[in-house]
Amino acid sequence: MTDATSKFFDSITQPRPQPPMGDVTATIRVDLDRGKASEHWLLTVDKGNISVSSKNVKADAVMHTDKELFERIVRGEANAMASVLRGLITGEGDPELLVLFQRLFPGSPNSRSRLATATKEVRPA
């Protein structure tokens, strides 16, 4: 059985017409704590194209959190930025890369419908 984290990292390597990270070239490591063990995911971004491995090597930016929270984020059940503000996610290295990485996360299942409703209410008559 594949977990949500594996599915997420597999999905972000798929080719897209416009890479979600623009033309960035960098490395981002995601460290997920699972009790005493840690799981490492290394994203190598080359002009927006992403490859993923499980290497635990130095990276331009590193995100630390626990596996359970990360699973909730990639399922759209938790918000990454709110988790950062609560101190549940920490980062080191280039903060701009971590913000760009956040763009890869899905929104909550209801976020699009709320946005559409809000847009209708704000439109001038």
N, C-alpha and C positions, 0 to 999 in steps of 0.2 A: 504494500500500500504506500502510495506517495503522499507525503505530507504537504500542507499548504506552502511551506517555505520552499521545498524543492520545486513545486509547480510554479511558484512565482519566479524563481531564478531561471527556470527553463523558459518561461514565457518571455522574459525580457531580452533573451538572446535572439528572438525571432526577428527577421528583417522587417522593417517598416518603411513606408515612403519618406517620412520625416523622422529621423532619430529623436527620441524624447530628450536626449541630453545634448542636442545641438551638435556642434562640431568639436566637442570637448575630447581631449586626449589626456587620460589620467587613470589612476588606480584607486579603488575604494574597497576597503575590507570591512565586512560585517562580522562582528564577533557576537555569537549568541550563547549565552550561559544556560547550561542545563545541569543545575546542581554543581557538582565539583568539576564537571567536564565543560568544555567549550566547543562550539561548532564554528568553523570559519568559512566564509564565502568571500572570494576575491573577484571583484569585477574589474576587468581590464577594458577600458573604454578607449577606442581608437577612432577619432573623428566621429563620435556618436555611436559607432557600432560597438556592441557589448558582447564580451565573452566572459564566462564564469568558470571558476575552479574552486577547489577547497583548500588552496594554499594558505598557509599562515606566514606571510611575508610582509615586509614593510610596504606601506601604501601611502598615497598622498593624503588620504582621509580615512579615518576609522570610526565606525559606529558601533557602540556597545549597548546591548540590551539583553533581556532574557528571551528565551525561545518562545515561551507562551505569549508574551506581548507581541513579538514579531509576527507570530502566526495570526493573531487578532488583527494586526495592521494589514497584512497581505490579504486577509479575507474581507477587508473593509469594515471591520467591527470596531476598530480603534483608530485614532488619528495620530499620525507620527509627530506633528508639530505640538499638539497638546501634550503628548507624552514627553517631548523634550522639555517643555515648560514645567512639567511636573517633576522633572529630574529622573524619569524612568528610562530615558535614552540619553547617553552621553556620547560626545564625539571628540575627536582630536584631529589635528591636521587642518586642511583647508575647509573652512566652514561653507564656502560657496559650493563645493562639490557635494556636501551633505544635503544642502538645500536642493540641488539639482537631482540628486538621488531620490529625494522624497517625491519628485514628480512621477516616478515610476509606480508608486503605490496606488492602488485603486481607491476611489472615494467610497463613502458609505453608500449602501444600496439606495437610499432615498435622496442623496445629494442632488442628483440631476432634476428630479421632480420638484424639489424645493426651489432650485434655481429657476426653473421654468415658471413656477407660480410667482416667485418674487419678481421676475422680469415682466410678467403680464400686469402685475399690480403697479409697477413703476412707470409703465409706458404712458406718454402724454395722450390726452384724449383728442 
